[in-house]
Structures are given as C-alpha cells and as structure tokens.
Amino acid sequence: MRTTSTYTVSGMTCAHCVSAVTEEVAKIDGVTDVGVDLASGRVTVESARAIDDGEIAAAVDEAGYVVTS
Ligand SMILES: [Cu+2]
C-alpha cells in the first residue's frame, strides 16, 4: 500500500533545517520519499505502509522541530 501523508512542521528556517527533517523522516522504516516546503513548513511523506503520526512526530523531534498538524 502506497501512502502519502502531509504534516506541518514549525521552526524550520533554512535549507539546513529542511535537510535535517528530511534525513530523520527518511530513516523511518517504509518511508520512500520525503518532500519539505520551507516556506509553508509542509512536509509530505510517501511510504510503502501507513506510518503512525507518532513516528513522524518522533523523527521530527529528533531533528529538533515540532509537528504542529
Ligand atoms: Cu535551518
């Protein structure tokens, strides 16, 4: 099952933030693609399985940011 989910992440201010979030979220088992739009804080995650919101939140937290929605 291919799933696309979108989250909003606060606190990202530059390309480094984008790469930090991308790197951590991409480590989640089953994630096949991560897209981050810096201006809106929108993070789009494509995965081969349904990813729990908590897993996304934990990965974003690991990068130093917060999922707000
Ligand atoms: Cu930054």
PDB file of the backbone (N, CA, C, O) and the ligand in Angstrom, with CONECT records:
HET     CU  A 101       1
ATOM      1  N   MET A   1       0.840  -1.200   0.000  1.00  0.00           N
ATOM      2  CA  MET A   1       0.000   0.000   0.000  1.00  0.00           C
ATOM      3  C   MET A   1       0.876   1.252   0.000  1.00  0.00           C
ATOM      4  O   MET A   1       1.724   1.424   0.875  1.00  0.00           O
ATOM      5  N   ARG A   2       0.669   2.106  -0.969  1.00  0.00           N
ATOM      6  CA  ARG A   2       1.435   3.339  -1.040  1.00  0.00           C
ATOM      7  C   ARG A   2       0.615   4.462  -0.404  1.00  0.00           C
ATOM      8  O   ARG A   2      -0.545   4.675  -0.757  1.00  0.00           O
ATOM      9  N   THR A   3       1.222   5.162   0.521  1.00  0.00           N
ATOM     10  CA  THR A   3       0.510   6.186   1.270  1.00  0.00           C
ATOM     11  C   THR A   3       1.238   7.516   1.169  1.00  0.00           C
ATOM     12  O   THR A   3       2.466   7.564   1.237  1.00  0.00           O
ATOM     13  N   THR A   4       0.484   8.592   1.007  1.00  0.00           N
ATOM     14  CA  THR A   4       1.068   9.926   1.059  1.00  0.00           C
ATOM     15  C   THR A   4       0.392  10.691   2.188  1.00  0.00           C
ATOM     16  O   THR A   4      -0.835  10.791   2.230  1.00  0.00           O
ATOM     17  N   SER A   5       1.184  11.225   3.096  1.00  0.00           N
ATOM     18  CA  SER A   5       0.653  11.997   4.217  1.00  0.00           C
ATOM     19  C   SER A   5       1.356  13.333   4.277  1.00  0.00           C
ATOM     20  O   SER A   5       2.529  13.455   3.927  1.00  0.00           O
ATOM     21  N   THR A   6       0.612  14.344   4.732  1.00  0.00           N
ATOM     22  CA  THR A   6       1.182  15.687   4.827  1.00  0.00           C
ATOM     23  C   THR A   6       1.094  16.191   6.261  1.00  0.00           C
ATOM     24  O   THR A   6       0.076  16.035   6.935  1.00  0.00           O
ATOM     25  N   TYR A   7       2.175  16.790   6.702  1.00  0.00           N
ATOM     26  CA  TYR A   7       2.256  17.321   8.060  1.00  0.00           C
ATOM     27  C   TYR A   7       2.741  18.758   7.986  1.00  0.00           C
ATOM     28  O   TYR A   7       3.322  19.178   6.985  1.00  0.00           O
ATOM     29  N   THR A   8       2.498  19.510   9.054  1.00  0.00           N
ATOM     30  CA  THR A   8       3.056  20.851   9.137  1.00  0.00           C
ATOM     31  C   THR A   8       4.063  20.866  10.283  1.00  0.00           C
ATOM     32  O   THR A   8       3.767  20.449  11.403  1.00  0.00           O
ATOM     33  N   VAL A   9       5.254  21.356   9.972  1.00  0.00           N
ATOM     34  CA  VAL A   9       6.340  21.380  10.956  1.00  0.00           C
ATOM     35  C   VAL A   9       6.737  22.829  11.221  1.00  0.00           C
ATOM     36  O   VAL A   9       6.956  23.600  10.286  1.00  0.00           O
ATOM     37  N   SER A  10       6.827  23.190  12.488  1.00  0.00           N
ATOM     38  CA  SER A  10       7.218  24.557  12.816  1.00  0.00           C
ATOM     39  C   SER A  10       8.687  24.622  13.208  1.00  0.00           C
ATOM     40  O   SER A  10       9.256  23.649  13.702  1.00  0.00           O
ATOM     41  N   GLY A  11       9.286  25.773  12.981  1.00  0.00           N
ATOM     42  CA  GLY A  11      10.655  26.029  13.421  1.00  0.00           C
ATOM     43  C   GLY A  11      11.709  25.932  12.343  1.00  0.00           C
ATOM     44  O   GLY A  11      12.870  26.261  12.586  1.00  0.00           O
ATOM     45  N   MET A  12      11.326  25.480  11.138  1.00  0.00           N
ATOM     46  CA  MET A  12      12.326  25.368  10.076  1.00  0.00           C
ATOM     47  C   MET A  12      12.559  26.747   9.453  1.00  0.00           C
ATOM     48  O   MET A  12      11.610  27.431   9.068  1.00  0.00           O
ATOM     49  N   THR A  13      13.818  27.144   9.360  1.00  0.00           N
ATOM     50  CA  THR A  13      14.120  28.482   8.863  1.00  0.00           C
ATOM     51  C   THR A  13      15.064  28.504   7.666  1.00  0.00           C
ATOM     52  O   THR A  13      15.192  29.535   7.006  1.00  0.00           O
ATOM     53  N   CYS A  14      15.717  27.403   7.377  1.00  0.00           N
ATOM     54  CA  CYS A  14      16.695  27.432   6.275  1.00  0.00           C
ATOM     55  C   CYS A  14      16.868  26.042   5.668  1.00  0.00           C
ATOM     56  O   CYS A  14      16.250  25.070   6.105  1.00  0.00           O
ATOM     57  N   ALA A  15      17.709  25.976   4.668  1.00  0.00           N
ATOM     58  CA  ALA A  15      17.927  24.712   3.961  1.00  0.00           C
ATOM     59  C   ALA A  15      18.501  23.639   4.879  1.00  0.00           C
ATOM     60  O   ALA A  15      18.257  22.450   4.674  1.00  0.00           O
ATOM     61  N   HIS A  16      19.256  24.051   5.882  1.00  0.00           N
ATOM     62  CA  HIS A  16      19.789  23.069   6.822  1.00  0.00           C
ATOM     63  C   HIS A  16      18.660  22.401   7.607  1.00  0.00           C
ATOM     64  O   HIS A  16      18.672  21.190   7.828  1.00  0.00           O
ATOM     65  N   CYS A  17      17.698  23.203   8.018  1.00  0.00           N
ATOM     66  CA  CYS A  17      16.538  22.654   8.740  1.00  0.00           C
ATOM     67  C   CYS A  17      15.819  21.642   7.858  1.00  0.00           C
ATOM     68  O   CYS A  17      15.435  20.564   8.310  1.00  0.00           O
ATOM     69  N   VAL A  18      15.646  22.007   6.598  1.00  0.00           N
ATOM     70  CA  VAL A  18      14.962  21.131   5.643  1.00  0.00           C
ATOM     71  C   VAL A  18      15.697  19.802   5.533  1.00  0.00           C
ATOM     72  O   VAL A  18      15.070  18.743   5.549  1.00  0.00           O
ATOM     73  N   SER A  19      17.019  19.852   5.421  1.00  0.00           N
ATOM     74  CA  SER A  19      17.756  18.602   5.258  1.00  0.00           C
ATOM     75  C   SER A  19      17.751  17.784   6.539  1.00  0.00           C
ATOM     76  O   SER A  19      17.750  16.554   6.482  1.00  0.00           O
ATOM     77  N   ALA A  20      17.748  18.451   7.709  1.00  0.00           N
ATOM     78  CA  ALA A  20      17.716  17.719   8.975  1.00  0.00           C
ATOM     79  C   ALA A  20      16.406  16.958   9.116  1.00  0.00           C
ATOM     80  O   ALA A  20      16.400  15.789   9.502  1.00  0.00           O
ATOM     81  N   VAL A  21      15.291  17.622   8.802  1.00  0.00           N
ATOM     82  CA  VAL A  21      13.979  16.979   8.895  1.00  0.00           C
ATOM     83  C   VAL A  21      13.871  15.856   7.863  1.00  0.00           C
ATOM     84  O   VAL A  21      13.408  14.757   8.167  1.00  0.00           O
ATOM     85  N   THR A  22      14.305  16.155   6.642  1.00  0.00           N
ATOM     86  CA  THR A  22      14.244  15.154   5.575  1.00  0.00           C
ATOM     87  C   THR A  22      15.014  13.898   5.960  1.00  0.00           C
ATOM     88  O   THR A  22      14.540  12.777   5.770  1.00  0.00           O
ATOM     89  N   GLU A  23      16.206  14.104   6.505  1.00  0.00           N
ATOM     90  CA  GLU A  23      17.076  12.982   6.862  1.00  0.00           C
ATOM     91  C   GLU A  23      16.436  12.096   7.938  1.00  0.00           C
ATOM     92  O   GLU A  23      16.434  10.870   7.821  1.00  0.00           O
ATOM     93  N   GLU A  24      15.896  12.727   8.982  1.00  0.00           N
ATOM     94  CA  GLU A  24      15.313  11.944  10.083  1.00  0.00           C
ATOM     95  C   GLU A  24      14.045  11.209   9.644  1.00  0.00           C
ATOM     96  O   GLU A  24      13.852  10.038   9.970  1.00  0.00           O
ATOM     97  N   VAL A  25      13.192  11.905   8.907  1.00  0.00           N
ATOM     98  CA  VAL A  25      11.938  11.259   8.483  1.00  0.00           C
ATOM     99  C   VAL A  25      12.226  10.123   7.497  1.00  0.00           C
ATOM    100  O   VAL A  25      11.546   9.097   7.505  1.00  0.00           O
ATOM    101  N   ALA A  26      13.247  10.319   6.643  1.00  0.00           N
ATOM    102  CA  ALA A  26      13.589   9.296   5.657  1.00  0.00           C
ATOM    103  C   ALA A  26      14.089   8.010   6.312  1.00  0.00           C
ATOM    104  O   ALA A  26      14.056   6.944   5.698  1.00  0.00           O
ATOM    105  N   LYS A  27      14.554   8.113   7.568  1.00  0.00           N
ATOM    106  CA  LYS A  27      15.062   6.933   8.283  1.00  0.00           C
ATOM    107  C   LYS A  27      13.950   6.000   8.757  1.00  0.00           C
ATOM    108  O   LYS A  27      14.196   4.837   9.079  1.00  0.00           O
ATOM    109  N   ILE A  28      12.717   6.526   8.795  1.00  0.00           N
ATOM    110  CA  ILE A  28      11.605   5.701   9.272  1.00  0.00           C
ATOM    111  C   ILE A  28      11.388   4.547   8.305  1.00  0.00           C
ATOM    112  O   ILE A  28      11.339   4.730   7.089  1.00  0.00           O
ATOM    113  N   ASP A  29      11.260   3.360   8.873  1.00  0.00           N
ATOM    114  CA  ASP A  29      11.059   2.163   8.069  1.00  0.00           C
ATOM    115  C   ASP A  29       9.820   2.301   7.182  1.00  0.00           C
ATOM    116  O   ASP A  29       8.732   2.586   7.680  1.00  0.00           O
ATOM    117  N   GLY A  30       9.977   2.103   5.894  1.00  0.00           N
ATOM    118  CA  GLY A  30       8.844   2.139   4.978  1.00  0.00           C
ATOM    119  C   GLY A  30       8.694   3.449   4.234  1.00  0.00           C
ATOM    120  O   GLY A  30       7.954   3.526   3.253  1.00  0.00           O
ATOM    121  N   VAL A  31       9.398   4.494   4.697  1.00  0.00           N
ATOM    122  CA  VAL A  31       9.304   5.791   4.021  1.00  0.00           C
ATOM    123  C   VAL A  31      10.094   5.732   2.722  1.00  0.00           C
ATOM    124  O   VAL A  31      11.261   5.339   2.708  1.00  0.00           O
ATOM    125  N   THR A  32       9.439   6.129   1.627  1.00  0.00           N
ATOM    126  CA  THR A  32      10.085   6.048   0.326  1.00  0.00           C
ATOM    127  C   THR A  32      10.457   7.419  -0.233  1.00  0.00           C
ATOM    128  O   THR A  32      11.343   7.522  -1.082  1.00  0.00           O
ATOM    129  N   ASP A  33       9.783   8.479   0.239  1.00  0.00           N
ATOM    130  CA  ASP A  33      10.119   9.818  -0.247  1.00  0.00           C
ATOM    131  C   ASP A  33       9.666  10.862   0.767  1.00  0.00           C
ATOM    132  O   ASP A  33       8.613  10.730   1.390  1.00  0.00           O
ATOM    133  N   VAL A  34      10.484  11.904   0.920  1.00  0.00           N
ATOM    134  CA  VAL A  34      10.150  12.996   1.829  1.00  0.00           C
ATOM    135  C   VAL A  34      10.317  14.306   1.077  1.00  0.00           C
ATOM    136  O   VAL A  34      11.364  14.558   0.480  1.00  0.00           O
ATOM    137  N   GLY A  35       9.287  15.135   1.105  1.00  0.00           N
ATOM    138  CA  GLY A  35       9.366  16.442   0.473  1.00  0.00           C
ATOM    139  C   GLY A  35       9.089  17.511   1.525  1.00  0.00           C
ATOM    140  O   GLY A  35       8.128  17.403   2.287  1.00  0.00           O
ATOM    141  N   VAL A  36       9.929  18.538   1.567  1.00  0.00           N
ATOM    142  CA  VAL A  36       9.738  19.605   2.549  1.00  0.00           C
ATOM    143  C   VAL A  36       9.634  20.943   1.829  1.00  0.00           C
ATOM    144  O   VAL A  36      10.503  21.302   1.034  1.00  0.00           O
ATOM    145  N   ASP A  37       8.564  21.675   2.114  1.00  0.00           N
ATOM    146  CA  ASP A  37       8.435  23.030   1.585  1.00  0.00           C
ATOM    147  C   ASP A  37       8.741  23.993   2.730  1.00  0.00           C
ATOM    148  O   ASP A  37       7.966  24.120   3.678  1.00  0.00           O
ATOM    149  N   LEU A  38       9.873  24.659   2.625  1.00  0.00           N
ATOM    150  CA  LEU A  38      10.333  25.520   3.717  1.00  0.00           C
ATOM    151  C   LEU A  38       9.373  26.672   4.008  1.00  0.00           C
ATOM    152  O   LEU A  38       9.097  26.978   5.169  1.00  0.00           O
ATOM    153  N   ALA A  39       8.867  27.305   2.958  1.00  0.00           N
ATOM    154  CA  ALA A  39       8.014  28.479   3.145  1.00  0.00           C
ATOM    155  C   ALA A  39       6.758  28.169   3.958  1.00  0.00           C
ATOM    156  O   ALA A  39       6.367  28.951   4.825  1.00  0.00           O
ATOM    157  N   SER A  40       6.133  27.034   3.678  1.00  0.00           N
ATOM    158  CA  SER A  40       4.890  26.686   4.368  1.00  0.00           C
ATOM    159  C   SER A  40       5.113  25.758   5.553  1.00  0.00           C
ATOM    160  O   SER A  40       4.220  25.592   6.383  1.00  0.00           O
ATOM    161  N   GLY A  41       6.287  25.154   5.643  1.00  0.00           N
ATOM    162  CA  GLY A  41       6.550  24.191   6.695  1.00  0.00           C
ATOM    163  C   GLY A  41       5.894  22.851   6.429  1.00  0.00           C
ATOM    164  O   GLY A  41       5.822  21.991   7.307  1.00  0.00           O
ATOM    165  N   ARG A  42       5.423  22.689   5.215  1.00  0.00           N
ATOM    166  CA  ARG A  42       4.711  21.460   4.879  1.00  0.00           C
ATOM    167  C   ARG A  42       5.677  20.328   4.541  1.00  0.00           C
ATOM    168  O   ARG A  42       6.602  20.487   3.745  1.00  0.00           O
ATOM    169  N   VAL A  43       5.434  19.196   5.165  1.00  0.00           N
ATOM    170  CA  VAL A  43       6.264  18.016   4.931  1.00  0.00           C
ATOM    171  C   VAL A  43       5.377  16.925   4.357  1.00  0.00           C
ATOM    172  O   VAL A  43       4.395  16.517   4.978  1.00  0.00           O
ATOM    173  N   THR A  44       5.730  16.457   3.173  1.00  0.00           N
ATOM    174  CA  THR A  44       4.960  15.410   2.517  1.00  0.00           C
ATOM    175  C   THR A  44       5.766  14.117   2.565  1.00  0.00           C
ATOM    176  O   THR A  44       6.923  14.067   2.148  1.00  0.00           O
ATOM    177  N   VAL A  45       5.130  13.082   3.081  1.00  0.00           N
ATOM    178  CA  VAL A  45       5.816  11.803   3.266  1.00  0.00           C
ATOM    179  C   VAL A  45       5.125  10.730   2.446  1.00  0.00           C
ATOM    180  O   VAL A  45       3.927  10.489   2.596  1.00  0.00           O
ATOM    181  N   GLU A  46       5.891  10.094   1.583  1.00  0.00           N
ATOM    182  CA  GLU A  46       5.370   8.946   0.840  1.00  0.00           C
ATOM    183  C   GLU A  46       5.948   7.699   1.475  1.00  0.00           C
ATOM    184  O   GLU A  46       7.132   7.640   1.806  1.00  0.00           O
ATOM    185  N   SER A  47       5.091   6.703   1.639  1.00  0.00           N
ATOM    186  CA  SER A  47       5.569   5.494   2.298  1.00  0.00           C
ATOM    187  C   SER A  47       4.899   4.251   1.732  1.00  0.00           C
ATOM    188  O   SER A  47       3.844   4.310   1.100  1.00  0.00           O
ATOM    189  N   ALA A  48       5.551   3.133   1.982  1.00  0.00           N
ATOM    190  CA  ALA A  48       5.056   1.857   1.493  1.00  0.00           C
ATOM    191  C   ALA A  48       4.098   1.222   2.485  1.00  0.00           C
ATOM    192  O   ALA A  48       3.516   0.174   2.207  1.00  0.00           O
ATOM    193  N   ARG A  49       3.931   1.856   3.646  1.00  0.00           N
ATOM    194  CA  ARG A  49       2.966   1.375   4.643  1.00  0.00           C
ATOM    195  C   ARG A  49       2.394   2.602   5.334  1.00  0.00           C
ATOM    196  O   ARG A  49       2.914   3.708   5.180  1.00  0.00           O
ATOM    197  N   ALA A  50       1.325   2.407   6.095  1.00  0.00           N
ATOM    198  CA  ALA A  50       0.770   3.515   6.871  1.00  0.00           C
ATOM    199  C   ALA A  50       1.716   3.812   8.033  1.00  0.00           C
ATOM    200  O   ALA A  50       2.011   2.931   8.841  1.00  0.00           O
ATOM    201  N   ILE A  51       2.184   5.042   8.113  1.00  0.00           N
ATOM    202  CA  ILE A  51       3.110   5.438   9.179  1.00  0.00           C
ATOM    203  C   ILE A  51       2.300   6.095  10.290  1.00  0.00           C
ATOM    204  O   ILE A  51       1.458   6.955  10.033  1.00  0.00           O
ATOM    205  N   ASP A  52       2.561   5.685  11.516  1.00  0.00           N
ATOM    206  CA  ASP A  52       1.890   6.288  12.663  1.00  0.00           C
ATOM    207  C   ASP A  52       2.342   7.742  12.813  1.00  0.00           C
ATOM    208  O   ASP A  52       3.521   8.059  12.656  1.00  0.00           O
ATOM    209  N   ASP A  53       1.383   8.616  13.119  1.00  0.00           N
ATOM    210  CA  ASP A  53       1.719  10.029  13.319  1.00  0.00           C
ATOM    211  C   ASP A  53       2.800  10.205  14.385  1.00  0.00           C
ATOM    212  O   ASP A  53       3.638  11.102  14.305  1.00  0.00           O
ATOM    213  N   GLY A  54       2.755   9.325  15.383  1.00  0.00           N
ATOM    214  CA  GLY A  54       3.744   9.394  16.463  1.00  0.00           C
ATOM    215  C   GLY A  54       5.156   9.141  15.970  1.00  0.00           C
ATOM    216  O   GLY A  54       6.113   9.706  16.500  1.00  0.00           O
ATOM    217  N   GLU A  55       5.292   8.297  14.959  1.00  0.00           N
ATOM    218  CA  GLU A  55       6.623   8.022  14.401  1.00  0.00           C
ATOM    219  C   GLU A  55       7.161   9.251  13.680  1.00  0.00           C
ATOM    220  O   GLU A  55       8.350   9.560  13.756  1.00  0.00           O
ATOM    221  N   ILE A  56       6.271   9.946  12.979  1.00  0.00           N
ATOM    222  CA  ILE A  56       6.663  11.176  12.289  1.00  0.00           C
ATOM    223  C   ILE A  56       7.054  12.232  13.323  1.00  0.00           C
ATOM    224  O   ILE A  56       8.080  12.900  13.189  1.00  0.00           O
ATOM    225  N   ALA A  57       6.220  12.371  14.357  1.00  0.00           N
ATOM    226  CA  ALA A  57       6.486  13.359  15.402  1.00  0.00           C
ATOM    227  C   ALA A  57       7.827  13.093  16.078  1.00  0.00           C
ATOM    228  O   ALA A  57       8.584  14.020  16.365  1.00  0.00           O
ATOM    229  N   ALA A  58       8.111  11.816  16.330  1.00  0.00           N
ATOM    230  CA  ALA A  58       9.364  11.455  16.992  1.00  0.00           C
ATOM    231  C   ALA A  58      10.573  11.775  16.111  1.00  0.00           C
ATOM    232  O   ALA A  58      11.595  12.256  16.601  1.00  0.00           O
ATOM    233  N   ALA A  59      10.450  11.507  14.820  1.00  0.00           N
ATOM    234  CA  ALA A  59      11.553  11.771  13.896  1.00  0.00           C
ATOM    235  C   ALA A  59      11.788  13.274  13.755  1.00  0.00           C
ATOM    236  O   ALA A  59      12.930  13.733  13.726  1.00  0.00           O
ATOM    237  N   VAL A  60      10.700  14.031  13.667  1.00  0.00           N
ATOM    238  CA  VAL A  60      10.816  15.490  13.551  1.00  0.00           C
ATOM    239  C   VAL A  60      11.413  16.070  14.833  1.00  0.00           C
ATOM    240  O   VAL A  60      12.238  16.983  14.794  1.00  0.00           O
ATOM    241  N   ASP A  61      10.980  15.521  15.970  1.00  0.00           N
ATOM    242  CA  ASP A  61      11.528  15.945  17.259  1.00  0.00           C
ATOM    243  C   ASP A  61      13.024  15.653  17.321  1.00  0.00           C
ATOM    244  O   ASP A  61      13.805  16.459  17.825  1.00  0.00           O
ATOM    245  N   GLU A  62      13.405  14.509  16.810  1.00  0.00           N
ATOM    246  CA  GLU A  62      14.819  14.113  16.786  1.00  0.00           C
ATOM    247  C   GLU A  62      15.655  15.129  15.998  1.00  0.00           C
ATOM    248  O   GLU A  62      16.809  15.399  16.328  1.00  0.00           O
ATOM    249  N   ALA A  63      15.042  15.680  14.953  1.00  0.00           N
ATOM    250  CA  ALA A  63      15.726  16.686  14.132  1.00  0.00           C
ATOM    251  C   ALA A  63      15.733  18.047  14.816  1.00  0.00           C
ATOM    252  O   ALA A  63      16.491  18.938  14.431  1.00  0.00           O
ATOM    253  N   GLY A  64      14.888  18.205  15.830  1.00  0.00           N
ATOM    254  CA  GLY A  64      14.867  19.459  16.588  1.00  0.00           C
ATOM    255  C   GLY A  64      13.698  20.377  16.291  1.00  0.00           C
ATOM    256  O   GLY A  64      13.729  21.565  16.613  1.00  0.00           O
ATOM    257  N   TYR A  65      12.649  19.809  15.663  1.00  0.00           N
ATOM    258  CA  TYR A  65      11.490  20.622  15.274  1.00  0.00           C
ATOM    259  C   TYR A  65      10.213  19.976  15.799  1.00  0.00           C
ATOM    260  O   TYR A  65      10.242  18.911  16.415  1.00  0.00           O
ATOM    261  N   VAL A  66       9.090  20.647  15.541  1.00  0.00           N
ATOM    262  CA  VAL A  66       7.819  20.189  16.108  1.00  0.00           C
ATOM    263  C   VAL A  66       6.763  20.057  15.015  1.00  0.00           C
ATOM    264  O   VAL A  66       6.601  20.946  14.178  1.00  0.00           O
ATOM    265  N   VAL A  67       6.051  18.939  15.037  1.00  0.00           N
ATOM    266  CA  VAL A  67       4.907  18.775  14.143  1.00  0.00           C
ATOM    267  C   VAL A  67       3.726  19.495  14.781  1.00  0.00           C
ATOM    268  O   VAL A  67       3.358  19.203  15.919  1.00  0.00           O
ATOM    269  N   THR A  68       3.135  20.430  14.056  1.00  0.00           N
ATOM    270  CA  THR A  68       2.007  21.170  14.602  1.00  0.00           C
ATOM    271  C   THR A  68       0.673  20.687  14.060  1.00  0.00           C
ATOM    272  O   THR A  68      -0.371  20.945  14.659  1.00  0.00           O
ATOM    273  N   SER A  69       0.699  19.996  12.943  1.00  0.00           N
ATOM    274  CA  SER A  69      -0.545  19.414  12.424  1.00  0.00           C
ATOM    275  C   SER A  69      -0.211  18.357  11.378  1.00  0.00           C
ATOM    276  O   SER A  69      -1.115  17.742  10.813  1.00  0.00           O
TER     277      SER A  69
HETATM  278 CU    CU A 101      17.970  25.956   9.474  1.00  0.00          CU2+
END
